Amino acid sequence: MIPGRWHQIAAASNLLGPDGDLAPTIFAEMSALAVRTGAINLGQGFPDSDGPEAVLAGAVSAIRGGGNQYPPGRGMPELRAAVAAHQKRFYGLEVDPETEVLVTAGATEAIAATVMALCEPGDEVVTFEPYYDAYAAVIEMAGARRRTVPLRFPDFTPDPAALAAAFGPRTRLVLVNSPHNPTGRVLGSAELEAVARLAMDHDAIVVTDEVYEHLTFDGRAHIPLATLPGMAERTVTISSGGKTFSVTGWKVGWLHARRDLVDAITTVQQFLTYVNAGPFQPAVAAGLDLPGEFFLGVAGTLQAGRDLLVEGLQAAGFGVRVPEGTYFIVADAAPLGYHDGLALCRDLPRLAGVVAVPMRVFYDDQDAGRSLVRFACCKRPEVLREAADRLGALRR
Ligand SMILES: Cc1ncc(COP(=O)(O)O)c(C=O)c1O
């Protein structure tokens, strides 16, 4: 039995087992199922091929060159400079690498430290649901409350009235993830402007999780909220190298914001990890400096993977929302006669030799995502082709 307050935190993140013990995450459960059955694991979102040679070589040479001790608390100067240069090059944002950037243990630590630093107990955090599972847990850990705005299949577009209704006198933060895991939505300018207007009206800080910033499809541009008029001052922009450079195990993340916000967040972050990933920081800096073709290439490769898997899912009889970005495709199992995505995910290795994750774990309103399933398309083409082929068994 998990004691006291942690019980609540585990419950908020769907980690409470039937006896009140800590249950494995759905990703752990589904990955174990994939190992046990030999199924293709399209559950957890990690790529199955390595990132660019310049990035990998950068880490090897940093390790061989003695870069193995604690880096500076705010991150290595070359990575902070590379983050600032990247924000200028891609988005025209002016960021001071000395005072406005903090390197973190992945985007996850950046989000946790930000929420803990900027929320008082009882404050409210507005976010969309479904959401990345860490959000509910860190909001709970900070003693804050989440107010969610549903994104519903198939268009996953927020209802403006529901968005406005989520704001109130206790709203402190708005936590926005675009490109969005798990829906694959890339929010457009009108949607972002609506968030910005409400944040200004309620004097809230916007925290943006942009880890999929380079993974957008069909020429769709990612728009950082900090680029909207008046928003640089009230936005904490978070990203990481994991997805862009296919190094999810390195956990090199960062954030940038107004100096006083970065100072407040650093106060928390330095007692969470203080620093991490010393030799990987210059390697990620080298990645951020890569030419534009590299970034287009990553998105193009992923888009081809998306197309392969979308086609396979449609042919198998799923209802599919074609994602605009990210590693993920959401499919509706209802047309196949499955109204419970969790039941389908538990059966899928036996039925088709593939593993996916049920969407309802990402929702507070479990009914909203009941028949939906998330598949990862960040795998090699031969793996996705084989998965698409196997999924055809559902129709046969
Ligand atoms: C939306 C979102 N934010 C953050 C993360 C975690 O990023 P990192 O590995 O850099 O902590 C993920 C990883 O899956 C994610 O999907």
The ligand as an SDF file (V2000), in Angstrom:
LIG
                    3D

 16 16  0  0  0  0  0  0  0  0999 V2000
    5.0530   15.3600  -24.7030 C   0  0  0  0  0  0  0  0  0  0  0  0
    6.3070   14.8680  -24.1010 C   0  0  0  0  0  0  0  0  0  0  0  0
    6.9910   15.6580  -23.2520 N   0  0  0  0  0  0  0  0  0  0  0  0
    8.1320   15.2550  -22.6800 C   0  0  0  0  0  0  0  0  0  0  0  0
    8.6600   14.0050  -22.9480 C   0  0  0  0  0  0  0  0  0  0  0  0
    9.9110   13.5690  -22.2550 C   0  0  0  0  0  0  0  0  0  0  0  0
   11.0300   14.1700  -22.7800 O   0  0  0  0  0  0  0  0  0  0  0  0
   12.4530   13.8270  -22.1510 P   0  0  0  0  0  0  0  0  0  0  0  0
   12.7630   12.4130  -22.5030 O   0  0  0  0  0  0  0  0  0  0  0  0
   13.3500   14.8230  -22.7850 O   0  0  0  0  0  0  0  0  0  0  0  0
   12.3280   14.0090  -20.6790 O   0  0  0  0  0  0  0  0  0  0  0  0
    7.9890   13.1460  -23.8110 C   0  0  0  0  0  0  0  0  0  0  0  0
    8.5140   11.7890  -24.0660 C   0  0  0  0  0  0  0  0  0  0  0  0
    7.8500   10.8940  -24.4770 O   0  0  0  0  0  0  0  0  0  0  0  0
    6.7930   13.5820  -24.4000 C   0  0  0  0  0  0  0  0  0  0  0  0
    6.1080   12.7950  -25.2390 O   0  0  0  0  0  0  0  0  0  0  0  0
  1  2  1  0
  2  3  1  0
  2 15  2  0
  3  4  2  0
  4  5  1  0
  5  6  1  0
  5 12  2  0
  6  7  1  0
  7  8  1  0
  8  9  2  0
  8 10  1  0
  8 11  1  0
 12 13  1  0
 12 15  1  0
 13 14  2  0
 15 16  1  0
M  END
$$$$
